[in-house]
Amino acid sequence: MASILITGSSDGLGRLAAQALLAGGHDVIVHARNLARLSACQDLLDAGARGVHGDLSDQDEVRGIAEQVNRLGQPDSVIHNAGVLDGPVLSVNVVAPYLLTALLPDAGRHVYLSSSMHRGGSPKIDRYDFAHPDAASYSDSKFLVTALMLALARLRLDILANAVDPGWVPTKMGGTGAPDDLDDGWRTQAWLAAGPDAAAHGSGGYWHHRRRQDPHPQTADAGVQDELLVKLAEHTGVGW
Ligand SMILES: NC(=O)c1ccc[n+]([C@@H]2O[C@H](COP(=O)([O-])OP(=O)(O)OC[C@H]3O[C@@H](n4cnc5c(N)ncnc54)[C@H](OP(=O)(O)O)[C@@H]3O)[C@@H](O)[C@H]2O)c1
C-alpha cells in the first residue's frame, strides 16, 4: 500500500481519486485551499485520510503545505491535481507543482494533471512572467507543467514522473456538458500513483486513459525545459 498526497482533493477529480485510493486501502493525504474547504473532505478524513491545507496561488502557503506534509511523513507519491482554468494559472498550475516537487524530495512518484489543451500553449519561455501569474492562458500553463514533468523524468532518474490528460469531464471545471466519462477522468492518475507495478508505466509518459500519447513536441525540448527550470528557480529561490 502506498501513501499519496493529492492536491485539490476538496472537489472534482482530486476528490474522486482520493475516495478510490482510500477505499483501496492506501494512506491518503487530502489537501484543500483552507480549513473551511477541508471540511468538504470530512467524510474522507472520517474514513482515515489525513488532511493539509493551503492556497496554492501563494508561495508561502505552498511552503506551509510542504511543512504540514513533512510533519506527517513524506508520501510515496504526489498527484499534482489542483488546477484553475483562469486567474492565477501560472502560480496554481505550474509554480505550486514545481515547489511541492522540490520540497517533498522523498516522494518517488509524481503525477501532474495536464490537458489536451496544452497543445495550444506557447513554448516561448521568455514570454512568461511568473510575477504576473494571470498573464498566461490555461493552455500555456498545461504546456509548462508537461514540460516540467519531462524535465523531472530526464534529470531525476530516481523519480517516476508522469502527466495525465484526464479528458473533458463533468466537474466544476469541466462543466455539466462535458462529454467524457467522469470515472475515466481520475483512474489513470490513481493507477500511476499507487499501482503495484511501477515498471509498467515508467517515467516521462503523457497519458490519456492509461495509454501513452505524444505530447506537444516542444515539451520534450531540453532547451525549453532548462529555460523553464531556470525561471522557476529564480522566481521561487528553490532549485531542483
Ligand atoms: N475537468 C476537466 O474536463 C479537465 C480537463 C483537462 C484537465 N483537467 C485538470 O484536472 C485537474 C482537476 O480538475 P477538476 O476538473 O477536478 O477541477 P475542479 O473540479 O475545479 O477542482 C479543482 C480542485 O483544485 C482546487 N484548487 C483550485 N485552486 C486552488 C488553490 N489556489 N489552492 C488550493 N486548491 C485549489 C479546488 O479547490 P476548491 O474546491 O476550493 O475550489 C478543487 O479542489 C486540474 O488540474 C485540471 O486542469 C480537468
The ligand as an SDF file (V2000), in Angstrom:
LIG
                    3D

 48 52  0  0  0  0  0  0  0  0999 V2000
  -12.4240   18.7290  -15.8030 N   0  0  0  0  0  0  0  0  0  0  0  0
  -11.8330   18.6260  -16.9790 C   0  0  0  0  0  0  0  0  0  0  0  0
  -12.5030   18.4480  -18.0170 O   0  0  0  0  0  0  0  0  0  0  0  0
  -10.3450   18.6750  -17.1020 C   0  0  0  0  0  0  0  0  0  0  0  0
   -9.7620   18.5160  -18.3760 C   0  0  0  0  0  0  0  0  0  0  0  0
   -8.3740   18.5420  -18.5060 C   0  0  0  0  0  0  0  0  0  0  0  0
   -7.5910   18.7240  -17.3820 C   0  0  0  0  0  0  0  0  0  0  0  0
   -8.1740   18.8970  -16.1460 N   0  0  0  0  0  0  0  0  0  0  0  0
   -7.2860   19.0980  -14.9930 C   0  0  0  0  0  0  0  0  0  0  0  0
   -7.6100   18.1820  -13.9630 O   0  0  0  0  0  0  0  0  0  0  0  0
   -7.3330   18.7690  -12.6850 C   0  0  0  0  0  0  0  0  0  0  0  0
   -8.5470   18.6390  -11.7830 C   0  0  0  0  0  0  0  0  0  0  0  0
   -9.6070   19.3560  -12.4080 O   0  0  0  0  0  0  0  0  0  0  0  0
  -11.1180   19.2630  -11.9390 P   0  0  0  0  0  0  0  0  0  0  0  0
  -11.9290   19.1980  -13.1770 O   0  0  0  0  0  0  0  0  0  0  0  0
  -11.2880   18.2330  -10.8800 O   0  0  0  0  0  0  0  0  0  0  0  0
  -11.2860   20.7440  -11.3350 O   0  0  0  0  0  0  0  0  0  0  0  0
  -12.2470   21.2790  -10.1720 P   0  0  0  0  0  0  0  0  0  0  0  0
  -13.4590   20.4500  -10.0880 O   0  0  0  0  0  0  0  0  0  0  0  0
  -12.3790   22.7350  -10.4490 O   0  0  0  0  0  0  0  0  0  0  0  0
  -11.3790   21.0450   -8.8490 O   0  0  0  0  0  0  0  0  0  0  0  0
  -10.1550   21.7150   -8.7110 C   0  0  0  0  0  0  0  0  0  0  0  0
   -9.6010   21.4720   -7.3280 C   0  0  0  0  0  0  0  0  0  0  0  0
   -8.4200   22.2970   -7.1940 O   0  0  0  0  0  0  0  0  0  0  0  0
   -8.5860   23.1150   -6.0250 C   0  0  0  0  0  0  0  0  0  0  0  0
   -7.9160   24.4090   -6.1620 N   0  0  0  0  0  0  0  0  0  0  0  0
   -8.0620   25.3210   -7.1590 C   0  0  0  0  0  0  0  0  0  0  0  0
   -7.3330   26.4120   -6.8960 N   0  0  0  0  0  0  0  0  0  0  0  0
   -6.7240   26.2040   -5.7050 C   0  0  0  0  0  0  0  0  0  0  0  0
   -5.8450   26.9730   -4.8980 C   0  0  0  0  0  0  0  0  0  0  0  0
   -5.4620   28.2100   -5.2420 N   0  0  0  0  0  0  0  0  0  0  0  0
   -5.3850   26.4260   -3.7580 N   0  0  0  0  0  0  0  0  0  0  0  0
   -5.7850   25.2100   -3.3660 C   0  0  0  0  0  0  0  0  0  0  0  0
   -6.6250   24.4190   -4.0800 N   0  0  0  0  0  0  0  0  0  0  0  0
   -7.0820   24.9170   -5.2400 C   0  0  0  0  0  0  0  0  0  0  0  0
  -10.0890   23.3000   -5.9160 C   0  0  0  0  0  0  0  0  0  0  0  0
  -10.4320   23.7750   -4.6210 O   0  0  0  0  0  0  0  0  0  0  0  0
  -11.8800   24.4810   -4.3630 P   0  0  0  0  0  0  0  0  0  0  0  0
  -12.8570   23.3520   -4.4290 O   0  0  0  0  0  0  0  0  0  0  0  0
  -11.7380   25.1190   -3.0440 O   0  0  0  0  0  0  0  0  0  0  0  0
  -12.0530   25.4660   -5.5000 O   0  0  0  0  0  0  0  0  0  0  0  0
  -10.5570   21.8740   -6.2250 C   0  0  0  0  0  0  0  0  0  0  0  0
  -10.4040   21.0410   -5.1050 O   0  0  0  0  0  0  0  0  0  0  0  0
   -6.9130   20.2190  -12.9520 C   0  0  0  0  0  0  0  0  0  0  0  0
   -5.5240   20.3410  -12.9170 O   0  0  0  0  0  0  0  0  0  0  0  0
   -7.4390   20.4680  -14.3600 C   0  0  0  0  0  0  0  0  0  0  0  0
   -6.7090   21.4680  -15.0270 O   0  0  0  0  0  0  0  0  0  0  0  0
   -9.5300   18.8680  -15.9850 C   0  0  0  0  0  0  0  0  0  0  0  0
  1  2  1  0
  2  3  2  0
  2  4  1  0
  4  5  1  0
  4 48  2  0
  5  6  2  0
  6  7  1  0
  7  8  2  0
  8  9  1  0
  8 48  1  0
  9 10  1  0
  9 46  1  0
 10 11  1  0
 11 12  1  0
 11 44  1  0
 12 13  1  0
 13 14  1  0
 14 15  2  0
 14 16  1  0
 14 17  1  0
 17 18  1  0
 18 19  2  0
 18 20  1  0
 18 21  1  0
 21 22  1  0
 22 23  1  0
 23 24  1  0
 23 42  1  0
 24 25  1  0
 25 26  1  0
 25 36  1  0
 26 27  1  0
 26 35  1  0
 27 28  2  0
 28 29  1  0
 29 30  1  0
 29 35  2  0
 30 31  1  0
 30 32  2  0
 32 33  1  0
 33 34  2  0
 34 35  1  0
 36 37  1  0
 36 42  1  0
 37 38  1  0
 38 39  2  0
 38 40  1  0
 38 41  1  0
 42 43  1  0
 44 45  1  0
 44 46  1  0
 46 47  1  0
M  CHG  2   8   1  16  -1
M  END
$$$$
